[in-house]
Amino acid sequence: MSAPVVMYTTSWCPYCTSARQLFDGKGVAYTEIDVDTVQGAREEMQRRSGRTSVPQIFVGERHLGGYDDTRALDDRGGLDPLLAGSAD
């Protein structure tokens, strides 16, 4: 069973676009929450992540960080096991 992916994003953010492309390229479904249009989403994102910038990416309850953090995890080979639910 794969862990659910949630991304807090905006429509205009280039890093958000890169994050979408990363997960789309892997064929991974994700839930996208636009902090500009969903009431209370920015505050929820800040509470969950401790950060104010987008994107903020979660796999299950694990906070990966932004796009650069997620890309670095993928480059180290750590993203796919996490997505598959086999990593802590």
C-alpha positions in Angstrom: 0.0 0.0 0.0 1.4 3.4 -0.9 1.5 6.3 1.5 -0.7 9.3 0.5 1.1 12.3 -0.8 -0.2 15.8 0.1 1.3 19.0 -1.3 0.5 22.5 -0.2 1.0 24.6 -3.3 0.1 27.7 -5.2 -0.8 27.9 -8.9 2.0 30.3 -9.7 5.0 28.8 -7.9 7.7 27.3 -10.1 8.9 25.0 -7.3 5.3 23.7 -7.0 5.4 23.0 -10.8 8.6 21.0 -10.4 7.1 19.0 -7.5 4.1 18.2 -9.6 6.4 17.1 -12.4 8.4 14.9 -10.1 5.4 13.0 -8.8 3.7 12.9 -12.2 6.8 11.4 -13.7 6.7 8.7 -11.1 3.0 8.1 -11.7 2.3 9.0 -8.1 -1.1 10.4 -7.3 -1.2 13.3 -4.8 -3.6 15.6 -3.2 -2.9 19.3 -3.9 -4.0 22.0 -1.5 -3.8 25.5 -3.0 -3.0 27.8 -0.1 -4.2 30.8 -2.1 -7.7 29.5 -2.7 -8.5 27.1 0.2 -9.5 28.9 3.3 -7.3 28.2 6.2 -4.9 26.0 4.2 -1.9 28.4 4.6 -2.3 28.3 8.4 -2.7 24.5 8.4 0.4 24.2 6.2 2.4 26.4 8.6 1.2 24.5 11.6 2.0 21.1 10.1 5.4 22.0 8.6 6.6 25.0 10.6 7.4 26.7 7.3 5.8 29.5 5.3 7.0 28.7 1.8 5.4 26.5 -0.8 5.4 23.7 -1.7 5.4 21.8 1.5 5.2 18.1 0.8 4.0 15.3 3.1 4.1 11.5 2.5 1.7 10.1 5.0 2.4 12.1 8.2 6.1 12.6 7.3 7.0 16.1 6.3 9.6 16.0 3.4 9.9 19.8 3.2 9.9 21.7 -0.1 10.8 20.7 -3.6 14.5 20.9 -3.1 14.3 18.7 0.0 12.1 16.2 -1.9 14.3 16.2 -5.0 17.4 15.6 -2.8 15.7 12.7 -1.1 14.8 11.2 -4.5 18.4 11.7 -5.7 19.6 9.7 -2.7 17.2 6.9 -3.5 15.0 7.6 -0.4 11.8 8.8 -2.0 10.6 5.6 -3.8 10.7 3.4 -0.6 8.9 6.1 1.3 6.2 6.3 -1.4 5.8 2.6 -1.3 5.3 2.7 2.5 8.4 0.7 3.2 10.5 3.4 4.8 10.1 5.0 8.2 
